[in-house]
């Protein structure tokens, strides 16, 4: 069957499933809307958390970042950072916040720090972090549609918005949870099937995790040794040992992503949906199991496709592929502009090297690595169609989770918590639906015309979560003496230094003209890049909070009782 | 806080510190700071440090969480004195 028809069928079928689930799971109480009634089985919640967590960035971009931009070993920061945060979440946050037993992260901060101001600071952090993150998802949805369904970017985005709108508004957290379980199933098959085929082709081992450490069928050398050799031959640095900037930078980068992961509200609220504290702990373990399946496959895809691609262009040293004989996938991706060739020495052959003067592969976009992997490995069309559906599932599931986090912060924390405390449950439920609809529209609007900052969102979202929310939550649970003044000044100081470092070069909210400190090197603080700065912001937050708290009044009795309650076994 | 809850909390903190020590040492020291030293050793076709950074640590994280969940369930049983299944949130229990 033709690829396009097949893609329509596969994607159309998955969408039908999501919509059917949404109608079946529609809700009529705020508890069901915000936390699915606290009734989700921990394994199911783990799977939904995995889909919620793994976005278009994990599915489409991560392996490419590891394979190309971060030169192999340097990409470990993503693998470690985006999984290790779950250990922090499972031991330091999720169980106690579940014990607390309410609906949102700002709600906890507001009650623990007995302050509406603290709650509003948390709401602001949550909205900025989640909204920047959601724009990235909307863009992913638009790109995936336009590439695979051959409709325009805008139409693609519109279809995606309608689908998310439908099941998120109707079903709230309950609808989102069950849809995310379906989406996880789609995305994990879509990710692992091509990887398994590629691993078998190269090494004969059906497990990509083992294949990456195996010998090649072609010449019996170890795959990674071969990759190092092939890449150093054409001037690149060694794949298995090249760090990202410096050891110190990798350390902070990894730590920032871990702390940020644990502090992202849309992940934390997933643990409010399980029936008990015990379930919250177990559920974090299951979430990581489901995430690890993709995250241990990603480095294998990265290494294998990089080797495949390099070998295709230069089968043996000095023997280059003629441009006229380039394979079909090469042509397909050239038309998207993500792959570009320029015959600099006009010999009709493709020379690929690390040297800008002679390299003729002038553009290899990171995103190609995963999306083109089935074509490079000559897999059948249904696999390509499945990858399209998987990419969309990853983007849709994360977008829905983020939208719920944003709308609950607005309707529950701002509207009910501060502006109109007397609103009825029915009124709040209706308000949260309206807010949800409005959030989908604004995210979509930003997706139509993504502001310059799409690329900087990682730094911003993780920086905010790491430098403001995570320390405030940790201290709230583990440091009984922590009071309003300490927590609020800590959060503001943490966000302050992080935003200062992120915006100094890229401009305030990524508006280039507002960049300050223009003449300094972007990584002036011990060579740490802005993406890795969240951990420094978190340290500042902890330090400021603890010092300020020492000199201000102890929290009142009822707050101490609250801390005792969330700490106690029953 | 009663003595009982105090002991429970201290046991919880001890467990967390132990697990987080492993959580820190393996990826940050093994996978980043001392990666070059460990890369002198092989693990099949992998350099050992590279394997820790791109595979091993992830498996370890999963194991750490399940150890924590299991140990805490045991602590819950010892300290709560009632059926461990009853761990509803405090608010629900008050009702």
Interface residues (C-beta under 8 A of the other chain):
Chain A: X38 X73 X75 X76 X79 X80 X83 X84 X86 X87 X88 X90 X91 X92 X95 X98 X99 X100 X101 X102 X209 X210 X212 X213 X214 X215 X222 X223 X224 X225 X240 X241 X243 X247 X250 X251 X254 X255 X275 X276 X277 X278 X281 X282 X284 X285 X288 X289 X292 X295 X296 X299 X564 X565 X566 X567 X568 X569 X570
Chain B: X1 X5 X8 X9 X12 X16 X19 X20 X23 X27 X28 X31 X32 X33 X35 X36 X39 X43 X44 X45 X46 X47 X50 X51 X53 X54 X55 X57 X58 X59 X61 X62 X64 X65 X66 X68 X69 X72 X73 X75 X76 X79 X80 X82 X84 X85 X86 X87 X88 X89 X90 X91 X92 X93
